[in-house]
Amino acid sequence: MKKVIRLFLALCLFFSGALCYAHGAAGTEKGKGEGTPIGKEKNNGNGSDKGNSINPILNGKVLFVAFTENLGEVAVDVLAASGSPVQGLSVLTPNGLQVYVPLAGDYIVNFTLPDGDGY
């Protein structure tokens, strides 16, 4: 009887681990916890390309932005895909920032540098 109980408990443990892995609850799927890098493109301005100095990463509902060099005061505007504003702020670089995105969906994030360049 003890062997049957041990076998049953071992199978329960195995299947619960397999289900967690399959649904990503264990945090073991590729890229979990690292966030999703966001593509950048320069959309206006004539200055030198500073896009490599702006590193946005989306992790769940939090947008993390790291600035790797001093760009001055950068305006950050988060817009829904429809164009309606979600949040707007300015940050002194090279500090980073965190922005909470309340709902799942598509968003546009605009970075405007002091010289008018936009990304």
Rosetta constraint file for C-alpha pairs under 8 A:
AtomPair CA 1 CA 5 HARMONIC 6.37 0.50
AtomPair CA 2 CA 6 HARMONIC 6.10 0.50
AtomPair CA 3 CA 7 HARMONIC 6.04 0.50
AtomPair CA 4 CA 8 HARMONIC 6.07 0.50
AtomPair CA 5 CA 9 HARMONIC 6.14 0.50
AtomPair CA 6 CA 10 HARMONIC 6.01 0.50
AtomPair CA 7 CA 11 HARMONIC 6.13 0.50
AtomPair CA 8 CA 12 HARMONIC 6.21 0.50
AtomPair CA 9 CA 13 HARMONIC 6.16 0.50
AtomPair CA 10 CA 14 HARMONIC 6.12 0.50
AtomPair CA 11 CA 15 HARMONIC 6.06 0.50
AtomPair CA 12 CA 16 HARMONIC 6.04 0.50
AtomPair CA 13 CA 17 HARMONIC 6.24 0.50
AtomPair CA 14 CA 18 HARMONIC 6.23 0.50
AtomPair CA 15 CA 19 HARMONIC 6.08 0.50
AtomPair CA 16 CA 20 HARMONIC 6.19 0.50
AtomPair CA 17 CA 21 HARMONIC 6.18 0.50
AtomPair CA 18 CA 22 HARMONIC 6.09 0.50
AtomPair CA 19 CA 23 HARMONIC 6.19 0.50
AtomPair CA 20 CA 24 HARMONIC 5.91 0.50
AtomPair CA 20 CA 25 HARMONIC 4.90 0.50
AtomPair CA 20 CA 26 HARMONIC 5.43 0.50
AtomPair CA 21 CA 25 HARMONIC 6.27 0.50
AtomPair CA 21 CA 26 HARMONIC 5.57 0.50
AtomPair CA 21 CA 27 HARMONIC 7.64 0.50
AtomPair CA 21 CA 28 HARMONIC 6.70 0.50
AtomPair CA 21 CA 29 HARMONIC 7.35 0.50
AtomPair CA 24 CA 28 HARMONIC 6.63 0.50
AtomPair CA 24 CA 29 HARMONIC 6.02 0.50
AtomPair CA 27 CA 32 HARMONIC 5.73 0.50
AtomPair CA 27 CA 33 HARMONIC 7.34 0.50
AtomPair CA 28 CA 32 HARMONIC 6.62 0.50
AtomPair CA 31 CA 35 HARMONIC 6.91 0.50
AtomPair CA 33 CA 59 HARMONIC 6.98 0.50
AtomPair CA 34 CA 59 HARMONIC 7.01 0.50
AtomPair CA 35 CA 57 HARMONIC 5.79 0.50
AtomPair CA 35 CA 58 HARMONIC 5.26 0.50
AtomPair CA 35 CA 59 HARMONIC 4.12 0.50
AtomPair CA 35 CA 60 HARMONIC 7.26 0.50
AtomPair CA 36 CA 57 HARMONIC 5.32 0.50
AtomPair CA 36 CA 58 HARMONIC 5.02 0.50
AtomPair CA 36 CA 59 HARMONIC 6.22 0.50
AtomPair CA 37 CA 55 HARMONIC 7.71 0.50
AtomPair CA 37 CA 56 HARMONIC 6.22 0.50
AtomPair CA 37 CA 57 HARMONIC 4.48 0.50
AtomPair CA 37 CA 58 HARMONIC 6.43 0.50
AtomPair CA 38 CA 55 HARMONIC 7.86 0.50
AtomPair CA 38 CA 56 HARMONIC 5.79 0.50
AtomPair CA 38 CA 57 HARMONIC 5.83 0.50
AtomPair CA 38 CA 58 HARMONIC 7.12 0.50
AtomPair CA 40 CA 51 HARMONIC 6.72 0.50
AtomPair CA 40 CA 119 HARMONIC 6.19 0.50
AtomPair CA 41 CA 51 HARMONIC 7.15 0.50
AtomPair CA 41 CA 119 HARMONIC 5.45 0.50
AtomPair CA 42 CA 49 HARMONIC 7.42 0.50
AtomPair CA 42 CA 51 HARMONIC 7.05 0.50
AtomPair CA 42 CA 117 HARMONIC 7.40 0.50
AtomPair CA 42 CA 118 HARMONIC 5.87 0.50
AtomPair CA 42 CA 119 HARMONIC 4.54 0.50
AtomPair CA 43 CA 117 HARMONIC 7.48 0.50
AtomPair CA 43 CA 118 HARMONIC 5.45 0.50
AtomPair CA 43 CA 119 HARMONIC 5.63 0.50
AtomPair CA 44 CA 116 HARMONIC 7.62 0.50
AtomPair CA 44 CA 117 HARMONIC 5.48 0.50
AtomPair CA 44 CA 118 HARMONIC 5.43 0.50
AtomPair CA 44 CA 119 HARMONIC 7.65 0.50
AtomPair CA 45 CA 115 HARMONIC 7.78 0.50
AtomPair CA 45 CA 116 HARMONIC 5.92 0.50
AtomPair CA 45 CA 117 HARMONIC 4.31 0.50
AtomPair CA 45 CA 118 HARMONIC 6.74 0.50
AtomPair CA 46 CA 117 HARMONIC 7.05 0.50
AtomPair CA 47 CA 115 HARMONIC 7.49 0.50
AtomPair CA 47 CA 117 HARMONIC 6.79 0.50
AtomPair CA 50 CA 54 HARMONIC 7.29 0.50
AtomPair CA 51 CA 119 HARMONIC 6.89 0.50
AtomPair CA 53 CA 66 HARMONIC 7.96 0.50
AtomPair CA 53 CA 67 HARMONIC 5.41 0.50
AtomPair CA 53 CA 68 HARMONIC 4.92 0.50
AtomPair CA 53 CA 69 HARMONIC 5.89 0.50
AtomPair CA 54 CA 65 HARMONIC 6.91 0.50
AtomPair CA 54 CA 66 HARMONIC 6.11 0.50
AtomPair CA 54 CA 67 HARMONIC 4.90 0.50
AtomPair CA 54 CA 68 HARMONIC 6.72 0.50
AtomPair CA 55 CA 65 HARMONIC 5.48 0.50
AtomPair CA 55 CA 66 HARMONIC 5.08 0.50
AtomPair CA 55 CA 67 HARMONIC 6.27 0.50
AtomPair CA 55 CA 68 HARMONIC 7.77 0.50
AtomPair CA 56 CA 63 HARMONIC 6.83 0.50
AtomPair CA 56 CA 64 HARMONIC 5.63 0.50
AtomPair CA 56 CA 65 HARMONIC 4.21 0.50
AtomPair CA 56 CA 66 HARMONIC 6.40 0.50
AtomPair CA 57 CA 63 HARMONIC 5.84 0.50
AtomPair CA 57 CA 64 HARMONIC 5.20 0.50
AtomPair CA 57 CA 65 HARMONIC 6.31 0.50
AtomPair CA 58 CA 62 HARMONIC 5.91 0.50
AtomPair CA 58 CA 63 HARMONIC 4.52 0.50
AtomPair CA 58 CA 64 HARMONIC 6.20 0.50
AtomPair CA 59 CA 63 HARMONIC 6.35 0.50
AtomPair CA 59 CA 64 HARMONIC 7.53 0.50
AtomPair CA 61 CA 100 HARMONIC 5.88 0.50
AtomPair CA 61 CA 101 HARMONIC 5.01 0.50
AtomPair CA 61 CA 102 HARMONIC 6.56 0.50
AtomPair CA 61 CA 103 HARMONIC 7.42 0.50
AtomPair CA 61 CA 104 HARMONIC 7.40 0.50
AtomPair CA 62 CA 98 HARMONIC 6.57 0.50
AtomPair CA 62 CA 99 HARMONIC 5.66 0.50
AtomPair CA 62 CA 100 HARMONIC 4.59 0.50
AtomPair CA 62 CA 101 HARMONIC 5.85 0.50
AtomPair CA 63 CA 98 HARMONIC 5.56 0.50
AtomPair CA 63 CA 99 HARMONIC 5.00 0.50
AtomPair CA 63 CA 100 HARMONIC 6.29 0.50
AtomPair CA 63 CA 101 HARMONIC 7.08 0.50
AtomPair CA 64 CA 96 HARMONIC 7.42 0.50
AtomPair CA 64 CA 97 HARMONIC 5.95 0.50
AtomPair CA 64 CA 98 HARMONIC 4.67 0.50
AtomPair CA 64 CA 99 HARMONIC 6.62 0.50
AtomPair CA 65 CA 96 HARMONIC 5.42 0.50
AtomPair CA 65 CA 97 HARMONIC 5.33 0.50
AtomPair CA 65 CA 98 HARMONIC 6.43 0.50
AtomPair CA 66 CA 94 HARMONIC 7.59 0.50
AtomPair CA 66 CA 95 HARMONIC 6.89 0.50
AtomPair CA 66 CA 96 HARMONIC 4.43 0.50
AtomPair CA 66 CA 97 HARMONIC 6.79 0.50
AtomPair CA 67 CA 71 HARMONIC 7.93 0.50
AtomPair CA 67 CA 93 HARMONIC 6.22 0.50
AtomPair CA 67 CA 94 HARMONIC 5.00 0.50
AtomPair CA 67 CA 95 HARMONIC 6.25 0.50
AtomPair CA 67 CA 96 HARMONIC 5.80 0.50
AtomPair CA 68 CA 94 HARMONIC 5.96 0.50
AtomPair CA 69 CA 93 HARMONIC 7.00 0.50
AtomPair CA 69 CA 94 HARMONIC 5.24 0.50
AtomPair CA 70 CA 93 HARMONIC 5.00 0.50
AtomPair CA 70 CA 94 HARMONIC 4.62 0.50
AtomPair CA 71 CA 92 HARMONIC 7.86 0.50
AtomPair CA 71 CA 93 HARMONIC 5.69 0.50
AtomPair CA 71 CA 94 HARMONIC 6.85 0.50
AtomPair CA 71 CA 113 HARMONIC 6.89 0.50
AtomPair CA 71 CA 114 HARMONIC 7.69 0.50
AtomPair CA 72 CA 92 HARMONIC 5.77 0.50
AtomPair CA 72 CA 93 HARMONIC 5.54 0.50
AtomPair CA 72 CA 94 HARMONIC 7.82 0.50
AtomPair CA 72 CA 113 HARMONIC 7.27 0.50
AtomPair CA 72 CA 114 HARMONIC 6.49 0.50
AtomPair CA 73 CA 90 HARMONIC 6.45 0.50
AtomPair CA 73 CA 91 HARMONIC 5.53 0.50
AtomPair CA 73 CA 92 HARMONIC 4.42 0.50
AtomPair CA 73 CA 93 HARMONIC 6.25 0.50
AtomPair CA 73 CA 113 HARMONIC 6.82 0.50
AtomPair CA 73 CA 114 HARMONIC 6.22 0.50
AtomPair CA 74 CA 90 HARMONIC 5.45 0.50
AtomPair CA 74 CA 91 HARMONIC 5.42 0.50
AtomPair CA 74 CA 92 HARMONIC 6.34 0.50
AtomPair CA 74 CA 93 HARMONIC 7.11 0.50
AtomPair CA 74 CA 111 HARMONIC 6.48 0.50
AtomPair CA 74 CA 112 HARMONIC 5.64 0.50
AtomPair CA 74 CA 113 HARMONIC 4.87 0.50
AtomPair CA 74 CA 114 HARMONIC 6.41 0.50
AtomPair CA 75 CA 88 HARMONIC 7.42 0.50
AtomPair CA 75 CA 89 HARMONIC 5.90 0.50
AtomPair CA 75 CA 90 HARMONIC 4.21 0.50
AtomPair CA 75 CA 91 HARMONIC 6.55 0.50
AtomPair CA 75 CA 110 HARMONIC 7.83 0.50
AtomPair CA 75 CA 111 HARMONIC 5.69 0.50
AtomPair CA 75 CA 112 HARMONIC 5.04 0.50
AtomPair CA 75 CA 113 HARMONIC 6.64 0.50
AtomPair CA 76 CA 88 HARMONIC 5.72 0.50
AtomPair CA 76 CA 89 HARMONIC 5.34 0.50
AtomPair CA 76 CA 90 HARMONIC 5.69 0.50
AtomPair CA 76 CA 91 HARMONIC 7.59 0.50
AtomPair CA 76 CA 109 HARMONIC 6.95 0.50
AtomPair CA 76 CA 110 HARMONIC 5.68 0.50
AtomPair CA 76 CA 111 HARMONIC 4.79 0.50
AtomPair CA 76 CA 112 HARMONIC 6.61 0.50
AtomPair CA 77 CA 85 HARMONIC 7.40 0.50
AtomPair CA 77 CA 86 HARMONIC 7.78 0.50
AtomPair CA 77 CA 87 HARMONIC 5.98 0.50
AtomPair CA 77 CA 88 HARMONIC 4.33 0.50
AtomPair CA 77 CA 89 HARMONIC 6.48 0.50
AtomPair CA 77 CA 109 HARMONIC 5.65 0.50
AtomPair CA 77 CA 110 HARMONIC 5.10 0.50
AtomPair CA 77 CA 111 HARMONIC 6.68 0.50
AtomPair CA 78 CA 85 HARMONIC 6.19 0.50
AtomPair CA 78 CA 86 HARMONIC 5.42 0.50
AtomPair CA 78 CA 87 HARMONIC 5.14 0.50
AtomPair CA 78 CA 88 HARMONIC 6.12 0.50
AtomPair CA 78 CA 107 HARMONIC 6.84 0.50
AtomPair CA 78 CA 108 HARMONIC 5.84 0.50
AtomPair CA 78 CA 109 HARMONIC 4.53 0.50
AtomPair CA 78 CA 110 HARMONIC 6.51 0.50
AtomPair CA 79 CA 83 HARMONIC 5.47 0.50
AtomPair CA 79 CA 84 HARMONIC 5.51 0.50
AtomPair CA 79 CA 85 HARMONIC 4.37 0.50
AtomPair CA 79 CA 86 HARMONIC 5.18 0.50
AtomPair CA 79 CA 87 HARMONIC 7.04 0.50
AtomPair CA 79 CA 107 HARMONIC 5.61 0.50
AtomPair CA 79 CA 108 HARMONIC 5.04 0.50
AtomPair CA 79 CA 109 HARMONIC 6.24 0.50
AtomPair CA 80 CA 84 HARMONIC 5.36 0.50
AtomPair CA 80 CA 85 HARMONIC 6.27 0.50
AtomPair CA 80 CA 86 HARMONIC 6.42 0.50
AtomPair CA 80 CA 105 HARMONIC 7.88 0.50
AtomPair CA 80 CA 106 HARMONIC 6.37 0.50
AtomPair CA 80 CA 107 HARMONIC 4.52 0.50
AtomPair CA 80 CA 108 HARMONIC 6.15 0.50
AtomPair CA 81 CA 105 HARMONIC 7.97 0.50
AtomPair CA 81 CA 106 HARMONIC 5.36 0.50
AtomPair CA 81 CA 107 HARMONIC 4.93 0.50
AtomPair CA 81 CA 108 HARMONIC 6.10 0.50
AtomPair CA 83 CA 108 HARMONIC 7.95 0.50
AtomPair CA 86 CA 101 HARMONIC 7.93 0.50
AtomPair CA 91 CA 95 HARMONIC 7.39 0.50
AtomPair CA 91 CA 96 HARMONIC 7.74 0.50
AtomPair CA 91 CA 97 HARMONIC 7.42 0.50
AtomPair CA 110 CA 118 HARMONIC 6.72 0.50
AtomPair CA 110 CA 119 HARMONIC 5.73 0.50
AtomPair CA 111 CA 118 HARMONIC 5.50 0.50
AtomPair CA 111 CA 119 HARMONIC 5.07 0.50
AtomPair CA 112 CA 116 HARMONIC 6.09 0.50
AtomPair CA 112 CA 117 HARMONIC 5.75 0.50
AtomPair CA 112 CA 118 HARMONIC 4.45 0.50
AtomPair CA 112 CA 119 HARMONIC 6.57 0.50
AtomPair CA 113 CA 117 HARMONIC 5.33 0.50
AtomPair CA 113 CA 118 HARMONIC 6.34 0.50
